[in-house]
Amino acid sequence: VQLQASGGGLVQPGGSLRLSCAASGLYTMGWFRQAPGKEREFVAAVMWTGGKTYYADSVKGRFTISRDNAKNTVYLQMNSLKPEDTAVYYCAAQNTLRGRVYYTTDYDYWGQGTQVTVSS
């Protein structure tokens, strides 16, 4: 299974970006991020069936995760971006239905990462 993430870039504080990740035949999809010198951290997740969503407290109200089942794609709309959102963003997927979404060990597949830089 290959996950293809895209949509990163350089944006000014307060700006927006939308990340995309193409995948198929999987269950929960998630986004994580890793800043230099820090551990990879959970950002958001969405159940492939039912659409229940989960968010880290640091992004609630600013980021929205969604999925398009017809296109086998999950999106992360990021608004009101802050410099502390700067990181490499990774999409991840589970290949079985689990009740856990917040830890890297909950996921079976990972994309290659896309850089998001928030700077003026």
N, C-alpha and C positions, 0 to 999 in steps of 0.2 A: 504494500500500500504506500503510495506516495502522496504527500501533502505538499501543495504548492501555495506558499504565501506570497502576497504581493501588496503593494500600495504604500509602502513606507516612503519617507522622504524628510526634507527639512521644512519646518513650518515655524512661524513666529508664535510667541505666547498668545493664547487666546484663539488661535486658529484651529482648523479641523483637518482631519485625515480619515480616510476609510481604508481599512485593511480587508483583504479578501483571502480566503483559503479554500481551495477546491479539493474535495474528497468525496468518496462515495462508499456506500455499504457499511457505514459505521454508526456508532451510537453517539454518546455525548462528545461534543466538540468544545475545545477550550482554547483560550489565549493566555499565554504567559509572557513575561518580559524579564529581561536580565540586563541590568545596568553594569558598567564596568566596576569590578571589585565587589559585586553583590551577588547573592544567590538568585536563582531564577524564582520568580514569584507569580502567583496566580493573579490573573486580571479578570477574566470572565469565562462563563461556560454556558452552553445551551444544550438541552436534551434534543436529540434528533426527532423523537416522537413526543408530541405534547408541547414542546417548545418552552418548557420551564427554564428560566434563566437564573444565573448566579453572578454576583459581582463582588470584587474586593471593595472594602470600604473606601479606599483611596480614589476609586473611579466612579462610584455610584453617583448618578445624576449627571455625569459628563460623558460616559461611554455607554454605548448600546450594542449588544451582541444580537445578531439575528441570523436566520438561515433560510436559504431558498432550496427547498428539497428538489424542485424540478431541475435546478442547475447544479445540485450537489455542492453548494458553496455556502460557507459561513462568513459573515461579515463582522467587523468591529468598527463601528462608527465612533470616532473619538472627537469630541468637541471640547472647547474651553481648555485646550492643551496647556500644560505648564512645563517649565524646564525640567521638573522632577519626573516627568513622563518619558524623558529621553532614555531609550533602551533599545536593545534588539528584541523584537516581538516574535514569538513563536506560536504557531498553531499546533494543536495536539488533538489526538482522537483516541477514543476507547473502542476496542473491538468486541466488547461485550457490555451488557447493561449492568452498570454498577450504581451504587448509591453514593459514591464519593466523587468529588470533582475538584477539590482544592489543592491537591498535592501532585507533584510531577510523577510520582509513582502510581498514580491512578490512571495514567495514560499509557497507551501501547505504541502509538506512532507519533512522530514529530516532523514538522516541516523544517526548512533550512533557516528560517529566521529572516526578518526584514527590519532594517534600521529605521528608527523614528528619532529624529532630532528636533527638539523644541528650543529655539534660540532666536534672539533678536540680532 
